[in-house]
Amino acid sequence: MAGQFEATAEINRPVEEVFAFLADGTNDPKFSPRVQEITKTPEGPTAVGTVFTSTVKDAGMKTGRKFRITEFDAPHRIRWTEISKNIVTADEGGYDLESTGPGTTRVRIFNVLEGHGIGKLLVGFALGAARKDADAFGQRIKAAVEAS
């Protein structure tokens, strides 16, 4: 069973600034406490093909994650897919950004989670936790961008 969660936030920064912050995936620990560390390859600006490798902690367990950027349309759209092999993965995820006025941006984040093997039994729990945290996650993105 696959399913999706999403969050939106209104950020008091121009769309170009919000996009630049989110496109630099090494900023993820600033709003996602589950991300313990993250690196990017290759070095340089984020583009289609860039891979972010992270260590995350979920339910007390650390796992390695790798995400490849599949679409990059500045300053409005970023898409990724998880290329690591875990029991629950994000088949697709992304950010959609739109300017909502001078110096304000609406951002939407989503992830489509899918279970593999025993993860098929656990994906519902992962989705429930992600959906429960979605509003707070959106607010953490807002706070991190506005503090940068």
Buried (B, 14 or more C-beta within 10 A) or exposed (E): EBBBBBBBBEBEBBBEBBBBBBBBBBBBBBBBEBBEEBEBEEEEEBEEEBBBBBBBEEEEEEBEBBBBBBEBEBBEBBBBBBEBEBBBBBEBBBBBBEBEEEEBBBBBBBBBBBBEEEBBEBBBEBBEEBBEBBEEBBEBBBBBBBEE
